[in-house]
């Protein structure tokens, strides 16, 4: 997710209409669909930070998490 999360995928919905989604959004959707929960606190924080970014139309991928 952190390395390739900003890549854009081409998908089709049930009505065969095309749309774009990032790798991060696609993975998070599947995690939520399956009810996956992270057990390691650091991973929970990363996922929460990514979700907050999406809510603010900001894609938080690999470089976002590197220390300055």
N, CA, C and O atoms as a Tripos MOL2 file, in Angstrom:
@<TRIPOS>MOLECULE
protein
  272   271    68     0     0
PROTEIN
NO_CHARGES

@<TRIPOS>ATOM
      1 N           0.8250   -1.1940    0.0000 N.3       1 UNK1
      2 CA          0.0000    0.0000    0.0000 C.3       1 UNK1
      3 C           0.8630    1.2490    0.0000 C.2       1 UNK1
      4 O           0.5510    2.2220   -0.6860 O.2       1 UNK1
      5 N           1.9410    1.2280    0.7600 N.am      2 UNK2
      6 CA          2.7540    2.4290    0.8480 C.3       2 UNK2
      7 C           3.5860    2.6510   -0.4030 C.2       2 UNK2
      8 O           3.8260    3.7960   -0.7870 O.2       2 UNK2
      9 N           4.0280    1.5830   -1.0420 N.am      3 UNK3
     10 CA          4.8550    1.7380   -2.2430 C.3       3 UNK3
     11 C           4.0330    2.0450   -3.4880 C.2       3 UNK3
     12 O           4.4460    2.8600   -4.3120 O.2       3 UNK3
     13 N           2.8900    1.4120   -3.6360 N.am      4 UNK4
     14 CA          2.1200    1.5320   -4.8690 C.3       4 UNK4
     15 C           0.7260    2.1060   -4.6530 C.2       4 UNK4
     16 O          -0.1020    2.0750   -5.5640 O.2       4 UNK4
     17 N           0.4600    2.6230   -3.4730 N.am      5 UNK5
     18 CA         -0.8690    3.1170   -3.1280 C.3       5 UNK5
     19 C          -1.3910    4.2300   -3.9890 C.2       5 UNK5
     20 O          -2.6030    4.3870   -4.1300 O.2       5 UNK5
     21 N          -0.4930    5.0200   -4.5790 N.am      6 UNK6
     22 CA         -0.9410    6.1440   -5.3960 C.3       6 UNK6
     23 C          -1.1870    5.7730   -6.8580 C.2       6 UNK6
     24 O          -1.6180    6.6160   -7.6450 O.2       6 UNK6
     25 N          -0.9200    4.5290   -7.2260 N.am      7 UNK7
     26 CA         -1.2020    4.0900   -8.5950 C.3       7 UNK7
     27 C          -2.7120    4.0520   -8.8140 C.2       7 UNK7
     28 O          -3.4670    3.6750   -7.9180 O.2       7 UNK7
     29 N          -3.1410    4.4410  -10.0020 N.am      8 UNK8
     30 CA         -4.5690    4.4970  -10.3240 C.3       8 UNK8
     31 C          -4.9550    3.2650  -11.1340 C.2       8 UNK8
     32 O          -4.2950    2.9120  -12.1120 O.2       8 UNK8
     33 N          -6.0320    2.6210  -10.7070 N.am      9 UNK9
     34 CA         -6.5580    1.4350  -11.3900 C.3       9 UNK9
     35 C          -7.8180    1.8020  -12.1510 C.2       9 UNK9
     36 O          -8.5880    2.6580  -11.7140 O.2       9 UNK9
     37 N          -8.0260    1.1610  -13.2780 N.am     10 UNK10
     38 CA         -9.2460    1.3220  -14.0510 C.3      10 UNK10
     39 C         -10.1790    0.1840  -13.6820 C.2      10 UNK10
     40 O          -9.8080   -0.9830  -13.8050 O.2      10 UNK10
     41 N         -11.3680    0.4990  -13.2390 N.am     11 UNK11
     42 CA        -12.3470   -0.5130  -12.8240 C.3      11 UNK11
     43 C         -13.6860   -0.2510  -13.5040 C.2      11 UNK11
     44 O         -13.9130    0.8120  -14.0810 O.2      11 UNK11
     45 N         -14.5740   -1.2560  -13.4210 N.am     12 UNK12
     46 CA        -15.9450   -1.1120  -13.9050 C.3      12 UNK12
     47 C         -16.8910   -1.4950  -12.7840 C.2      12 UNK12
     48 O         -16.6480   -2.4610  -12.0610 O.2      12 UNK12
     49 N         -17.9630   -0.7430  -12.6410 N.am     13 UNK13
     50 CA        -18.9540   -1.0720  -11.6190 C.3      13 UNK13
     51 C         -19.9420   -2.0960  -12.1690 C.2      13 UNK13
     52 O         -19.7690   -2.5800  -13.2870 O.2      13 UNK13
     53 N         -20.9660   -2.4270  -11.4040 N.am     14 UNK14
     54 CA        -21.9460   -3.4370  -11.8200 C.3      14 UNK14
     55 C         -22.6960   -3.0390  -13.0870 C.2      14 UNK14
     56 O         -23.1840   -3.9000  -13.8180 O.2      14 UNK14
     57 N         -22.7890   -1.7350  -13.3480 N.am     15 UNK15
     58 CA        -23.4590   -1.2450  -14.5610 C.3      15 UNK15
     59 C         -22.4770   -1.1140  -15.7220 C.2      15 UNK15
     60 O         -22.7970   -0.5260  -16.7550 O.2      15 UNK15
     61 N         -21.2720   -1.6710  -15.5390 N.am     16 UNK16
     62 CA        -20.2120   -1.6520  -16.5550 C.3      16 UNK16
     63 C         -19.7310   -0.2350  -16.8890 C.2      16 UNK16
     64 O         -19.2340    0.0160  -17.9870 O.2      16 UNK16
     65 N         -19.8790    0.6710  -15.9490 N.am     17 UNK17
     66 CA        -19.3680    2.0250  -16.1180 C.3      17 UNK17
     67 C         -17.9470    2.0670  -15.5640 C.2      17 UNK17
     68 O         -17.6780    1.5440  -14.4830 O.2      17 UNK17
     69 N         -17.0460    2.6910  -16.3100 N.am     18 UNK18
     70 CA        -15.6660    2.7580  -15.8660 C.3      18 UNK18
     71 C         -15.4800    3.8370  -14.8140 C.2      18 UNK18
     72 O         -16.1340    4.8800  -14.8410 O.2      18 UNK18
     73 N         -14.5730    3.5610  -13.8890 N.am     19 UNK19
     74 CA        -14.1890    4.5450  -12.8870 C.3      19 UNK19
     75 C         -12.7410    4.2760  -12.4940 C.2      19 UNK19
     76 O         -12.1940    3.2090  -12.7740 O.2      19 UNK19
     77 N         -12.1400    5.2480  -11.8510 N.am     20 UNK20
     78 CA        -10.7620    5.1180  -11.3980 C.3      20 UNK20
     79 C         -10.7310    5.0530   -9.8760 C.2      20 UNK20
     80 O         -11.5280    5.6930   -9.1910 O.2      20 UNK20
     81 N          -9.7970    4.2680   -9.3690 N.am     21 UNK21
     82 CA         -9.6070    4.1350   -7.9310 C.3      21 UNK21
     83 C          -8.1180    3.8960   -7.6890 C.2      21 UNK21
     84 O          -7.4510    3.2470   -8.4950 O.2      21 UNK21
     85 N          -7.6030    4.4190   -6.5880 N.am     22 UNK22
     86 CA         -6.2010    4.1730   -6.2760 C.3      22 UNK22
     87 C          -6.0450    2.8010   -5.6310 C.2      22 UNK22
     88 O          -7.0060    2.2210   -5.1260 O.2      22 UNK22
     89 N          -4.8280    2.3000   -5.6580 N.am     23 UNK23
     90 CA         -4.5340    1.0080   -5.0460 C.3      23 UNK23
     91 C          -4.8970    1.0450   -3.5570 C.2      23 UNK23
     92 O          -5.4790    0.0960   -3.0310 O.2      23 UNK23
     93 N          -4.5490    2.1460   -2.8840 N.am     24 UNK24
     94 CA         -4.8820    2.2640   -1.4570 C.3      24 UNK24
     95 C          -6.3810    2.1560   -1.2330 C.2      24 UNK24
     96 O          -6.8240    1.4220   -0.3500 O.2      24 UNK24
     97 N          -7.1620    2.8730   -2.0160 N.am     25 UNK25
     98 CA         -8.6210    2.8410   -1.8470 C.3      25 UNK25
     99 C          -9.1730    1.4470   -2.1110 C.2      25 UNK25
    100 O         -10.0740    0.9890   -1.4090 O.2      25 UNK25
    101 N          -8.6370    0.7770   -3.1160 N.am     26 UNK26
    102 CA         -9.0850   -0.5750   -3.4590 C.3      26 UNK26
    103 C          -8.7930   -1.5510   -2.3100 C.2      26 UNK26
    104 O          -9.6500   -2.3500   -1.9320 O.2      26 UNK26
    105 N          -7.5900   -1.4780   -1.7680 N.am     27 UNK27
    106 CA         -7.2160   -2.3730   -0.6740 C.3      27 UNK27
    107 C          -8.0580   -2.0910    0.5570 C.2      27 UNK27
    108 O          -8.5690   -3.0240    1.1770 O.2      27 UNK27
    109 N          -8.2130   -0.8230    0.9260 N.am     28 UNK28
    110 CA         -9.0190   -0.4780    2.0930 C.3      28 UNK28
    111 C         -10.4600   -0.9460    1.9420 C.2      28 UNK28
    112 O         -11.0790   -1.4020    2.9030 O.2      28 UNK28
    113 N         -10.9860   -0.8300    0.7300 N.am     29 UNK29
    114 CA        -12.3530   -1.2940    0.4740 C.3      29 UNK29
    115 C         -12.4680   -2.7930    0.7580 C.2      29 UNK29
    116 O         -13.4280   -3.2370    1.3890 O.2      29 UNK29
    117 N         -11.4930   -3.5650    0.2920 N.am     30 UNK30
    118 CA        -11.5240   -5.0160    0.5200 C.3      30 UNK30
    119 C         -11.3600   -5.3520    1.9940 C.2      30 UNK30
    120 O         -12.0170   -6.2600    2.5020 O.2      30 UNK30
    121 N         -10.4830   -4.6230    2.6840 N.am     31 UNK31
    122 CA        -10.3140   -4.8480    4.1250 C.3      31 UNK31
    123 C         -11.6300   -4.6240    4.8600 C.2      31 UNK31
    124 O         -12.0310   -5.4380    5.6920 O.2      31 UNK31
    125 N         -12.2970   -3.5190    4.5510 N.am     32 UNK32
    126 CA        -13.5640   -3.1920    5.2120 C.3      32 UNK32
    127 C         -14.6470   -4.2030    4.8560 C.2      32 UNK32
    128 O         -15.4390   -4.6040    5.7090 O.2      32 UNK32
    129 N         -14.6750   -4.6100    3.5920 N.am     33 UNK33
    130 CA        -15.6540   -5.5850    3.1190 C.3      33 UNK33
    131 C         -15.5260   -6.9120    3.8730 C.2      33 UNK33
    132 O         -16.5260   -7.5540    4.1960 O.2      33 UNK33
    133 N         -14.2870   -7.3100    4.1470 N.am     34 UNK34
    134 CA        -14.0310   -8.5900    4.8180 C.3      34 UNK34
    135 C         -13.9680   -8.4540    6.3390 C.2      34 UNK34
    136 O         -13.8770   -9.4550    7.0500 O.2      34 UNK34
    137 N         -14.0160   -7.2220    6.8370 N.am     35 UNK35
    138 CA        -13.9760   -7.0030    8.2770 C.3      35 UNK35
    139 C         -12.6020   -7.2170    8.8910 C.2      35 UNK35
    140 O         -12.4980   -7.5500   10.0710 O.2      35 UNK35
    141 N         -11.5460   -7.0280    8.1050 N.am     36 UNK36
    142 CA        -10.1940   -7.1900    8.6320 C.3      36 UNK36
    143 C          -9.8610   -6.0840    9.6100 C.2      36 UNK36
    144 O         -10.2420   -4.9290    9.4220 O.2      36 UNK36
    145 N          -9.1430   -6.4580   10.6620 N.am     37 UNK37
    146 CA         -8.6550   -5.4930   11.6340 C.3      37 UNK37
    147 C          -7.1690   -5.7420   11.8480 C.2      37 UNK37
    148 O          -6.7340   -6.8890   11.9420 O.2      37 UNK37
    149 N          -6.4040   -4.6820   11.9240 N.am     38 UNK38
    150 CA         -4.9750   -4.8160   12.1590 C.3      38 UNK38
    151 C          -4.7180   -5.0320   13.6400 C.2      38 UNK38
    152 O          -5.3740   -4.4230   14.4860 O.2      38 UNK38
    153 N          -3.7670   -5.8960   13.9520 N.am     39 UNK39
    154 CA         -3.4460   -6.2270   15.3390 C.3      39 UNK39
    155 C          -2.2770   -5.3920   15.8690 C.2      39 UNK39
    156 O          -2.1990   -5.1280   17.0690 O.2      39 UNK39
    157 N          -1.3790   -4.9790   14.9900 N.am     40 UNK40
    158 CA         -0.2000   -4.2210   15.4010 C.3      40 UNK40
    159 C          -0.5610   -2.7380   15.4340 C.2      40 UNK40
    160 O          -1.0850   -2.1940   14.4620 O.2      40 UNK40
    161 N          -0.2790   -2.1040   16.5490 N.am     41 UNK41
    162 CA         -0.6870   -0.7100   16.7660 C.3      41 UNK41
    163 C          -0.1210    0.2380   15.7080 C.2      41 UNK41
    164 O          -0.8190    1.1520   15.2680 O.2      41 UNK41
    165 N           1.1160    0.0390   15.2990 N.am     42 UNK42
    166 CA          1.7160    0.8930   14.2680 C.3      42 UNK42
    167 C           0.9370    0.7990   12.9660 C.2      42 UNK42
    168 O           0.6920    1.8150   12.3150 O.2      42 UNK42
    169 N           0.5480   -0.4000   12.5830 N.am     43 UNK43
    170 CA         -0.2230   -0.5810   11.3550 C.3      43 UNK43
    171 C          -1.5930    0.0740   11.4670 C.2      43 UNK43
    172 O          -2.0910    0.6450   10.4970 O.2      43 UNK43
    173 N          -2.2010   -0.0060   12.6410 N.am     44 UNK44
    174 CA         -3.4920    0.6540   12.8570 C.3      44 UNK44
    175 C          -3.3640    2.1580   12.6500 C.2      44 UNK44
    176 O          -4.2250    2.7850   12.0330 O.2      44 UNK44
    177 N          -2.2740    2.7340   13.1760 N.am     45 UNK45
    178 CA         -2.0650    4.1740   13.0380 C.3      45 UNK45
    179 C          -1.8480    4.5710   11.5840 C.2      45 UNK45
    180 O          -2.3610    5.5970   11.1360 O.2      45 UNK45
    181 N          -1.0940    3.7650   10.8490 N.am     46 UNK46
    182 CA         -0.8560    4.0540    9.4250 C.3      46 UNK46
    183 C          -2.1680    4.0180    8.6620 C.2      46 UNK46
    184 O          -2.4530    4.9290    7.8850 O.2      46 UNK46
    185 N          -2.9720    2.9830    8.8700 N.am     47 UNK47
    186 CA         -4.2540    2.8540    8.1670 C.3      47 UNK47
    187 C          -5.1770    4.0040    8.5310 C.2      47 UNK47
    188 O          -5.8340    4.5610    7.6510 O.2      47 UNK47
    189 N          -5.2450    4.3740    9.7960 N.am     48 UNK48
    190 CA         -6.0860    5.4880   10.2140 C.3      48 UNK48
    191 C          -5.6270    6.7850    9.5580 C.2      48 UNK48
    192 O          -6.4510    7.5990    9.1400 O.2      48 UNK48
    193 N          -4.3230    6.9770    9.4680 N.am     49 UNK49
    194 CA         -3.7810    8.1750    8.8380 C.3      49 UNK49
    195 C          -4.1230    8.2050    7.3490 C.2      49 UNK49
    196 O          -4.4500    9.2610    6.8080 O.2      49 UNK49
    197 N          -4.0480    7.0620    6.6950 N.am     50 UNK50
    198 CA         -4.3990    6.9660    5.2750 C.3      50 UNK50
    199 C          -5.8810    7.2900    5.0820 C.2      50 UNK50
    200 O          -6.2400    8.0320    4.1680 O.2      50 UNK50
    201 N          -6.7400    6.7390    5.9390 N.am     51 UNK51
    202 CA         -8.1830    6.9990    5.8390 C.3      51 UNK51
    203 C          -8.4960    8.4790    6.0530 C.2      51 UNK51
    204 O          -9.3380    9.0420    5.3530 O.2      51 UNK51
    205 N          -7.8270    9.1070    7.0090 N.am     52 UNK52
    206 CA         -8.0330   10.5410    7.2420 C.3      52 UNK52
    207 C          -7.6350   11.3390    6.0180 C.2      52 UNK52
    208 O          -8.3080   12.3060    5.6590 O.2      52 UNK52
    209 N          -6.5500   10.9460    5.3740 N.am     53 UNK53
    210 CA         -6.1230   11.6140    4.1520 C.3      53 UNK53
    211 C          -7.1680   11.5010    3.0590 C.2      53 UNK53
    212 O          -7.4690   12.4850    2.3830 O.2      53 UNK53
    213 N          -7.7240   10.3160    2.8790 N.am     54 UNK54
    214 CA         -8.7500   10.1030    1.8530 C.3      54 UNK54
    215 C          -9.9670   10.9820    2.1260 C.2      54 UNK54
    216 O         -10.5540   11.5460    1.2020 O.2      54 UNK54
    217 N         -10.3420   11.0930    3.4030 N.am     55 UNK55
    218 CA        -11.4820   11.9390    3.7650 C.3      55 UNK55
    219 C         -11.2410   13.4050    3.4110 C.2      55 UNK55
    220 O         -12.1880   14.1600    3.1900 O.2      55 UNK55
    221 N          -9.9640   13.8040    3.3580 N.am     56 UNK56
    222 CA         -9.6150   15.1880    3.0450 C.3      56 UNK56
    223 C          -9.0610   15.3230    1.6260 C.2      56 UNK56
    224 O          -8.3590   16.2850    1.3150 O.2      56 UNK56
    225 N          -9.3860   14.3410    0.7610 N.am     57 UNK57
    226 CA         -8.9210   14.3240   -0.6320 C.3      57 UNK57
    227 C          -7.4090   14.4490   -0.7400 C.2      57 UNK57
    228 O          -6.8900   15.1230   -1.6290 O.2      57 UNK57
    229 N          -6.7140   13.7960    0.1700 N.am     58 UNK58
    230 CA         -5.2530   13.7990    0.1970 C.3      58 UNK58
    231 C          -4.7860   12.3560    0.2070 C.2      58 UNK58
    232 O          -5.1380   11.5910    1.1040 O.2      58 UNK58
    233 N          -3.9970   11.9850   -0.7860 N.am     59 UNK59
    234 CA         -3.5030   10.6120   -0.8590 C.3      59 UNK59
    235 C          -2.2100   10.5040   -0.0600 C.2      59 UNK59
    236 O          -1.2060   11.1260   -0.4040 O.2      59 UNK59
    237 N          -2.2410    9.7250    0.9890 N.am     60 UNK60
    238 CA         -1.0780    9.5450    1.8510 C.3      60 UNK60
    239 C          -0.4710    8.1790    1.5670 C.2      60 UNK60
    240 O          -0.9430    7.1540    2.0590 O.2      60 UNK60
    241 N           0.5850    8.1890    0.7620 N.am     61 UNK61
    242 CA          1.2670    6.9480    0.4040 C.3      61 UNK61
    243 C           2.6860    6.9890    0.9730 C.2      61 UNK61
    244 O           2.9530    7.7480    1.9040 O.2      61 UNK61
    245 N           3.5900    6.1890    0.4290 N.am     62 UNK62
    246 CA          4.9260    5.9720    0.9540 C.3      62 UNK62
    247 C           5.6810    7.1940    1.4340 C.2      62 UNK62
    248 O           6.0620    7.2440    2.6030 O.2      62 UNK62
    249 N           5.9130    8.1780    0.5850 N.am     63 UNK63
    250 CA          6.7160    9.3400    0.9620 C.3      63 UNK63
    251 C           6.1040   10.1520    2.0870 C.2      63 UNK63
    252 O           6.8280   10.8260    2.8200 O.2      63 UNK63
    253 N           4.8100   10.1050    2.2400 N.am     64 UNK64
    254 CA          4.1430   10.8420    3.3000 C.3      64 UNK64
    255 C           4.6390   10.3920    4.6740 C.2      64 UNK64
    256 O           4.7040   11.1910    5.6080 O.2      64 UNK64
    257 N           4.9850    9.1190    4.7900 N.am     65 UNK65
    258 CA          5.3350    8.5390    6.0890 C.3      65 UNK65
    259 C           6.8370    8.5660    6.3680 C.2      65 UNK65
    260 O           7.2710    8.0980    7.4210 O.2      65 UNK65
    261 N           7.6310    9.0980    5.4540 N.am     66 UNK66
    262 CA          9.0690    9.1910    5.6950 C.3      66 UNK66
    263 C           9.3650   10.3800    6.5850 C.2      66 UNK66
    264 O           8.7400   11.4330    6.4660 O.2      66 UNK66
    265 N          10.3100   10.2030    7.4640 N.am     67 UNK67
    266 CA         10.6980   11.3050    8.3490 C.3      67 UNK67
    267 C          11.4560   12.3550    7.5460 C.2      67 UNK67
    268 O          12.2120   12.0090    6.6380 O.2      67 UNK67
    269 N          11.2620   13.6440    7.8710 N.am     68 UNK68
    270 CA         11.9750   14.7040    7.1390 C.3      68 UNK68
    271 C          13.4590   14.6920    7.3860 C.2      68 UNK68
    272 O          14.1830   15.5240    6.8380 O.2      68 UNK68
@<TRIPOS>BOND
     1     1     2 1
     2     2     3 1
     3     3     4 2
     4     3     5 am
     5     5     6 1
     6     6     7 1
     7     7     8 2
     8     7     9 am
     9     9    10 1
    10    10    11 1
    11    11    12 2
    12    11    13 am
    13    13    14 1
    14    14    15 1
    15    15    16 2
    16    15    17 am
    17    17    18 1
    18    18    19 1
    19    19    20 2
    20    19    21 am
    21    21    22 1
    22    22    23 1
    23    23    24 2
    24    23    25 am
    25    25    26 1
    26    26    27 1
    27    27    28 2
    28    27    29 am
    29    29    30 1
    30    30    31 1
    31    31    32 2
    32    31    33 am
    33    33    34 1
    34    34    35 1
    35    35    36 2
    36    35    37 am
    37    37    38 1
    38    38    39 1
    39    39    40 2
    40    39    41 am
    41    41    42 1
    42    42    43 1
    43    43    44 2
    44    43    45 am
    45    45    46 1
    46    46    47 1
    47    47    48 2
    48    47    49 am
    49    49    50 1
    50    50    51 1
    51    51    52 2
    52    51    53 am
    53    53    54 1
    54    54    55 1
    55    55    56 2
    56    55    57 am
    57    57    58 1
    58    58    59 1
    59    59    60 2
    60    59    61 am
    61    61    62 1
    62    62    63 1
    63    63    64 2
    64    63    65 am
    65    65    66 1
    66    66    67 1
    67    67    68 2
    68    67    69 am
    69    69    70 1
    70    70    71 1
    71    71    72 2
    72    71    73 am
    73    73    74 1
    74    74    75 1
    75    75    76 2
    76    75    77 am
    77    77    78 1
    78    78    79 1
    79    79    80 2
    80    79    81 am
    81    81    82 1
    82    82    83 1
    83    83    84 2
    84    83    85 am
    85    85    86 1
    86    86    87 1
    87    87    88 2
    88    87    89 am
    89    89    90 1
    90    90    91 1
    91    91    92 2
    92    91    93 am
    93    93    94 1
    94    94    95 1
    95    95    96 2
    96    95    97 am
    97    97    98 1
    98    98    99 1
    99    99   100 2
   100    99   101 am
   101   101   102 1
   102   102   103 1
   103   103   104 2
   104   103   105 am
   105   105   106 1
   106   106   107 1
   107   107   108 2
   108   107   109 am
   109   109   110 1
   110   110   111 1
   111   111   112 2
   112   111   113 am
   113   113   114 1
   114   114   115 1
   115   115   116 2
   116   115   117 am
   117   117   118 1
   118   118   119 1
   119   119   120 2
   120   119   121 am
   121   121   122 1
   122   122   123 1
   123   123   124 2
   124   123   125 am
   125   125   126 1
   126   126   127 1
   127   127   128 2
   128   127   129 am
   129   129   130 1
   130   130   131 1
   131   131   132 2
   132   131   133 am
   133   133   134 1
   134   134   135 1
   135   135   136 2
   136   135   137 am
   137   137   138 1
   138   138   139 1
   139   139   140 2
   140   139   141 am
   141   141   142 1
   142   142   143 1
   143   143   144 2
   144   143   145 am
   145   145   146 1
   146   146   147 1
   147   147   148 2
   148   147   149 am
   149   149   150 1
   150   150   151 1
   151   151   152 2
   152   151   153 am
   153   153   154 1
   154   154   155 1
   155   155   156 2
   156   155   157 am
   157   157   158 1
   158   158   159 1
   159   159   160 2
   160   159   161 am
   161   161   162 1
   162   162   163 1
   163   163   164 2
   164   163   165 am
   165   165   166 1
   166   166   167 1
   167   167   168 2
   168   167   169 am
   169   169   170 1
   170   170   171 1
   171   171   172 2
   172   171   173 am
   173   173   174 1
   174   174   175 1
   175   175   176 2
   176   175   177 am
   177   177   178 1
   178   178   179 1
   179   179   180 2
   180   179   181 am
   181   181   182 1
   182   182   183 1
   183   183   184 2
   184   183   185 am
   185   185   186 1
   186   186   187 1
   187   187   188 2
   188   187   189 am
   189   189   190 1
   190   190   191 1
   191   191   192 2
   192   191   193 am
   193   193   194 1
   194   194   195 1
   195   195   196 2
   196   195   197 am
   197   197   198 1
   198   198   199 1
   199   199   200 2
   200   199   201 am
   201   201   202 1
   202   202   203 1
   203   203   204 2
   204   203   205 am
   205   205   206 1
   206   206   207 1
   207   207   208 2
   208   207   209 am
   209   209   210 1
   210   210   211 1
   211   211   212 2
   212   211   213 am
   213   213   214 1
   214   214   215 1
   215   215   216 2
   216   215   217 am
   217   217   218 1
   218   218   219 1
   219   219   220 2
   220   219   221 am
   221   221   222 1
   222   222   223 1
   223   223   224 2
   224   223   225 am
   225   225   226 1
   226   226   227 1
   227   227   228 2
   228   227   229 am
   229   229   230 1
   230   230   231 1
   231   231   232 2
   232   231   233 am
   233   233   234 1
   234   234   235 1
   235   235   236 2
   236   235   237 am
   237   237   238 1
   238   238   239 1
   239   239   240 2
   240   239   241 am
   241   241   242 1
   242   242   243 1
   243   243   244 2
   244   243   245 am
   245   245   246 1
   246   246   247 1
   247   247   248 2
   248   247   249 am
   249   249   250 1
   250   250   251 1
   251   251   252 2
   252   251   253 am
   253   253   254 1
   254   254   255 1
   255   255   256 2
   256   255   257 am
   257   257   258 1
   258   258   259 1
   259   259   260 2
   260   259   261 am
   261   261   262 1
   262   262   263 1
   263   263   264 2
   264   263   265 am
   265   265   266 1
   266   266   267 1
   267   267   268 2
   268   267   269 am
   269   269   270 1
   270   270   271 1
   271   271   272 2
@<TRIPOS>SUBSTRUCTURE
     1 UNK1         2 RESIDUE 1 A UNK
     2 UNK2         6 RESIDUE 1 A UNK
     3 UNK3        10 RESIDUE 1 A UNK
     4 UNK4        14 RESIDUE 1 A UNK
     5 UNK5        18 RESIDUE 1 A UNK
     6 UNK6        22 RESIDUE 1 A UNK
     7 UNK7        26 RESIDUE 1 A UNK
     8 UNK8        30 RESIDUE 1 A UNK
     9 UNK9        34 RESIDUE 1 A UNK
    10 UNK10       38 RESIDUE 1 A UNK
    11 UNK11       42 RESIDUE 1 A UNK
    12 UNK12       46 RESIDUE 1 A UNK
    13 UNK13       50 RESIDUE 1 A UNK
    14 UNK14       54 RESIDUE 1 A UNK
    15 UNK15       58 RESIDUE 1 A UNK
    16 UNK16       62 RESIDUE 1 A UNK
    17 UNK17       66 RESIDUE 1 A UNK
    18 UNK18       70 RESIDUE 1 A UNK
    19 UNK19       74 RESIDUE 1 A UNK
    20 UNK20       78 RESIDUE 1 A UNK
    21 UNK21       82 RESIDUE 1 A UNK
    22 UNK22       86 RESIDUE 1 A UNK
    23 UNK23       90 RESIDUE 1 A UNK
    24 UNK24       94 RESIDUE 1 A UNK
    25 UNK25       98 RESIDUE 1 A UNK
    26 UNK26      102 RESIDUE 1 A UNK
    27 UNK27      106 RESIDUE 1 A UNK
    28 UNK28      110 RESIDUE 1 A UNK
    29 UNK29      114 RESIDUE 1 A UNK
    30 UNK30      118 RESIDUE 1 A UNK
    31 UNK31      122 RESIDUE 1 A UNK
    32 UNK32      126 RESIDUE 1 A UNK
    33 UNK33      130 RESIDUE 1 A UNK
    34 UNK34      134 RESIDUE 1 A UNK
    35 UNK35      138 RESIDUE 1 A UNK
    36 UNK36      142 RESIDUE 1 A UNK
    37 UNK37      146 RESIDUE 1 A UNK
    38 UNK38      150 RESIDUE 1 A UNK
    39 UNK39      154 RESIDUE 1 A UNK
    40 UNK40      158 RESIDUE 1 A UNK
    41 UNK41      162 RESIDUE 1 A UNK
    42 UNK42      166 RESIDUE 1 A UNK
    43 UNK43      170 RESIDUE 1 A UNK
    44 UNK44      174 RESIDUE 1 A UNK
    45 UNK45      178 RESIDUE 1 A UNK
    46 UNK46      182 RESIDUE 1 A UNK
    47 UNK47      186 RESIDUE 1 A UNK
    48 UNK48      190 RESIDUE 1 A UNK
    49 UNK49      194 RESIDUE 1 A UNK
    50 UNK50      198 RESIDUE 1 A UNK
    51 UNK51      202 RESIDUE 1 A UNK
    52 UNK52      206 RESIDUE 1 A UNK
    53 UNK53      210 RESIDUE 1 A UNK
    54 UNK54      214 RESIDUE 1 A UNK
    55 UNK55      218 RESIDUE 1 A UNK
    56 UNK56      222 RESIDUE 1 A UNK
    57 UNK57      226 RESIDUE 1 A UNK
    58 UNK58      230 RESIDUE 1 A UNK
    59 UNK59      234 RESIDUE 1 A UNK
    60 UNK60      238 RESIDUE 1 A UNK
    61 UNK61      242 RESIDUE 1 A UNK
    62 UNK62      246 RESIDUE 1 A UNK
    63 UNK63      250 RESIDUE 1 A UNK
    64 UNK64      254 RESIDUE 1 A UNK
    65 UNK65      258 RESIDUE 1 A UNK
    66 UNK66      262 RESIDUE 1 A UNK
    67 UNK67      266 RESIDUE 1 A UNK
    68 UNK68      270 RESIDUE 1 A UNK
